[in-house]
Amino acid sequence: MPELISNLVKAEIDAAKTWVRRTAKDAGVGSLWFVLALFFLFWAIPVLLTFAIAGISSWWPVWLSALVVFFGLLLVVVLFGILGALKFKKVTARENPAQAVATDAKILREPDDDEY
């Protein structure tokens, strides 16, 4: 029994290390997608202002092209935002090591049904 508990503790520590490593990597990649979304959103605002200025000073060609560029950047922002959200959803879906330890402790505390 002591060897079983020792092996279980070692396995849980290894699982915790793996979980932290994978979670940190996915959180970093998800953060990068959000930073990219914010970067393109930052540049979408001047495009919108260019649209307003060009729409007032000139009619169809200038403001229409500014509007197309603005909506193109908006689509890029949505794409990067969705990619970031999916990566963070993946992070939160994993079982963390504390949950695994609690499950193992519950199994050890319960009497074995096969003995009766």
N, C-alpha and C positions, 0 to 999 in steps of 0.2 A: 504493500500500500504506500509506504513512503517514496518508493521509486516511481510509482505511478503519479503521485502528487508532484514530485520533482520534475518529471517529464512534462506534466501538464503545465506547470509554471513556466518552464523553459519554452514550451510551444506557444503559450500565451504572450510571452515577452517577444518572441520572434514575430508573432502575428501583429503585435502592437507596433513594432518597428516597421514592418511592411506597410501597415495601415497608415502610419504617419508619413512615410516616404511617398506613397501613392497619393495621399490626400494633399500633401504640400505641393507636389508636382501639378496635380489637377487644379488646385486653387491658384497656383501661379499662372497656368495657361489661361484659366478663366478670367483672371485679372487682366491679362494681356489683351484678351478680346474686348473687355470693357474699356480699357485705355484706348484701343483702336477706335471703338465706337465713339468715345468722347472726342478723340482727335478729329474724326470726320464731322462730328456735330459742331465742333469749334469752327471749322472752315465752312460749314453750311450757313452760318449766320451772315458772314460777309456776302455770300452769294445771294441770300435773300435780300439784303440791302441793295446789292447791285441790281437785282430784279426790280425793286421799287423805284430806284433812280432811273434806270433805263426805261422802265415802263412809263414813267412820267415824261421823260425827255424825248424819247423816240417811241414809235409805235411798234409794230409787229416783230421785226427780226431780232432786235436786241433783247427785249424783255421775254420773248418766247424762248430764246436760247438760255437766258438766265433761269427761267422757270424749269426747263428741262434739266439743267445742271443741278439745281437745287433738289429736285425730286430724285435724281440719280444719287446724289450724296445721301439723301434721306434713306434710300433703299440700302445703301452700304451700311449706314448706322444701324438699321434694323437687323441686317444680316449679322454684323459683329455682335450686336446685343443678344441675339438669339443664340449664337455660338457660345458666348460667355455664360448665359443662363443655363444652357444644356450642360456645360462643364461643371458648374456649381451644383446642378441637380444631381449629377453623377457622384459628386463628393458627398452630398448629404444622404444618398441612398445606401451607402456602404454601412455594414455593421461595424461599429467601433469596438475596440478591444475591451472597453468596460462592459459592454453588452455581452460579449463572449465570455468574460470572466464570470459575470452574474449567471449566465446560463450553465456554465460548468459547475459553479458552486451549488446551484439548485439541483443539478443531477447528482452530485456527490452527497448532498444532504438527504435526498429521497431514498427510502428503502428500496431495495431491488425487488421487483414484483415476481421474479423467477424463483426466488427462494421459498415462497409460501405456497 
